[in-house]
């Protein structure tokens, strides 16, 4: 019998036949699919015909169909519905997949064909998108080191494998430091803490086999503890332990690892011919160069710092009123900010919740997509990987566009967070493919017969992930490798963060934020409070973030620092870091940057995207209508349909007529002068 993962899927829209697949099918399917892909690649590399776009690049785009099918099913269930067997498979499969992709990039005959096409690109008569895919394919090989020879190639392999070892060690040290520290609390120490923090401290104590409650370095416990604990001495002890993660001396100390990682990254960039690692890393990003990132961050830094210093002065007053004659310290900030928040915005989540029903928020997200882009959503009855998953067919003017799957509820088998993934990406060549897009969230599941209610953050997450989904659904390009969300990291959050703005359109909340029992719309006063609370303490949040992003950028610009801690201190002095605020992630525990390559000299990208989403939504505001048809049409034509088929900067400029400025972001964060 054919393995159901590899068979032709005769289901509606060729959705994977989840009800026919069992865990035992994965391992043999992986083996077969990897071997089949490799054989296809070999055949392309060994083709006796001279290289052409069709027999090389197009052939590579079409290769690996079986592998794509297996991966799409496996990664769906591994992330959203895991079990022991699937976890074991994942441990087994990840190194095989990375070896598989290394083997393709190391195929010298294949690279020879790609390089030959690249050299002759002007004579090939390529379309813009074909030229783009050739450029990206060639660049991918070069950046992986395919053009290196002899000693350089060997050194590159050694550098990469050492970096992988160091990244793992960095993460494990951090986990060990976080697990090793806890602070027992007496019953008297609990005074002033709200019930949920007390409960969390008690269950943390139980988990560690302690008599009473404890504070640990888990973010979900230490953050509210620092926010609510009135005892300054306890806050200081806890904060100092939190800040020292990865820098406690001994075997788990990450400081020398950070120095070695930075030196090796510099070496890697230089082997490939770049001035430094930041230049290498930013080449593929919309920002393009370290200077442009620095310029953006500094434009935001000054107003954020000014706001933070004003807030600090007010909180220092509150410190005096509490009889403390000392400067405001990092362990004071969250506590006094929480006091101010309660005084300024008495927003009660419990009051808000009945107005945010999951069903109505899904409806709101769909209706906005209908008003903006004419999309229609019809429930689809198909077997999926879990009974909580729901599917819709997405059409426009009666034409099938995509399948959208929503998997909204938390469960033990799902990893935390929220994400959007494509089980299949849109493409026209070599084969027409329509997208299958999944949004996965972790909303609390209601008891039977009760409506599912969301927090405001949950509702924003739903819109955010749906914005990513639209990027896939509306994709209209030739090649799968540049479709949907296959764009630069500092561009990919634009559609998602932009879509969050429609949740805040008063007309949308008036229509869809209705009370679960009475059906009454959310009162205007409550809505105003929600919107006002959104900019609270933004000085602090922006400062701690931008400081981290600047340190990340400077670490990778120029010569790698021999002593990263000294360099970090120097950078912070240089920008006038307020003394009561620390970096959101200091070097010894900056996992975004040191656990792997993902966000190294890329931590800025969240803010880069926010600059664009604020500026892009302003286009609708300037048109006087959040659903302005002409602006929506441009958004789809120049951004949502284009994927990575053109440079992000060109796409944005085509949509907006210019590149974004920081004004809309500063206004959105309440930091505008
Ligand atoms: Zn996102």
Boltz pocket constraint, residues with backbone or C-beta under 6 A from the ligand:
constraints:
  - pocket:
      binder: B
      contacts: [[A, 464], [A, 468], [A, 492], [A, 493], [A, 496]]
      max_distance: 6.0
